[in-house]
Amino acid sequence: MPRSGLLNRDLEAIARSYVPGSGALSIERLGSGLVNESYRVVRAGRCYSLRIPSPRGEDLGLDRVWECRVLALAAAAGIAPVIERCEPLEGVLLTRWSDGLIWTREQVRESANIRAVALLVRSIHDLAIPEAPRLMSAASWISYYRAALERRGSMAGDAAPGDPAAGDPAGVAKGRRPWPELEGRLAARSAALAALPSAPAVLCHSDLHVENLVAGAGGLTLLDWEYAHVSEPLWDLAGWNCNNDLTAEARHLLLASYLGRAPREEEAARLDHLAWLYDYVCVLWSELFAGRGGAEGRGVAARARALVERLRASA
């Protein structure tokens, strides 16, 4: 049974309704992501990707309406799958299948692949910004997730703050601020970022990691645009850097490849500050997700603890 709670016959009914053509369906579950269930569906000799929402996605910052607008532009540019149907109110997305491989941890660090990702990010940022843009900054994400954590804490009953067994490993229940020792560093990083020359706003994917990238014969294809928003360009570079734990040398190559030249000091500093803030945002997101419990929640909580240690170690 899919984790979304759908019975097999219900899943087949959804597939029959959304997948074009007629005749028998072949449905293969690809696995459960943190906020979606994904399936490979074959009908009439054509292959599709069917994504349905997981009930665990509430409050995590998804915007499926905006995703549909952005995905249409990205698909037209050849950097996202071709859309067959996008129904944001139902959370259902059907796209044509993208053939390719998911990079290994070692492949992510290869110089040629770092350069390829930098060019892909440039392609994202070259896209036109749709109407009614979703404007977000690092500070906006932090405020959003803190508010979500506080709402969850207000419903935590008698759960002890900081009790992992209670789904509150960060100690956010009942309004507590997590990791108070990082508050000063957060303020300092935010102030240092604000003091640097401003960057133009562009369309960002905002969830760049290997599981959202397919390396195919025709190039790289990006999946899952639910977190897309308008922000500064180096936010996406910070995301790829942090989600893949890149070394300082790899981060420099990523930035230089994106810029097409050697980075200026203030550009390298901007990426450094954004990478720290991206990690902080990811910790907040992780704690929010971990509160849902289960094996995946525990895995995400473990990642959050590792990120907190990295934040503590960063000057």
Secondary structure as GFF3:
##gff-version 3
##sequence-region A 1 315
A	DSSP	alpha_helix	8	18	.	.	.	ID=ss1
A	DSSP	beta_strand	25	32	.	.	.	ID=ss2
A	DSSP	beta_strand	36	43	.	.	.	ID=ss3
A	DSSP	beta_strand	46	53	.	.	.	ID=ss4
A	DSSP	three_ten_helix	55	57	.	.	.	ID=ss5
A	DSSP	alpha_helix	64	76	.	.	.	ID=ss6
A	DSSP	beta_strand	83	87	.	.	.	ID=ss7
A	DSSP	beta_strand	92	96	.	.	.	ID=ss8
A	DSSP	alpha_helix	105	108	.	.	.	ID=ss9
A	DSSP	alpha_helix	111	125	.	.	.	ID=ss10
A	DSSP	alpha_helix	138	154	.	.	.	ID=ss11
A	DSSP	three_ten_helix	164	166	.	.	.	ID=ss12
A	DSSP	three_ten_helix	173	175	.	.	.	ID=ss13
A	DSSP	three_ten_helix	180	182	.	.	.	ID=ss14
A	DSSP	alpha_helix	183	195	.	.	.	ID=ss15
A	DSSP	beta_strand	202	204	.	.	.	ID=ss16
A	DSSP	three_ten_helix	210	212	.	.	.	ID=ss17
A	DSSP	beta_strand	213	216	.	.	.	ID=ss18
A	DSSP	beta_strand	219	222	.	.	.	ID=ss19
A	DSSP	beta_strand	229	231	.	.	.	ID=ss20
A	DSSP	alpha_helix	234	243	.	.	.	ID=ss21
A	DSSP	alpha_helix	248	259	.	.	.	ID=ss22
A	DSSP	alpha_helix	265	290	.	.	.	ID=ss23
A	DSSP	alpha_helix	294	313	.	.	.	ID=ss24
###
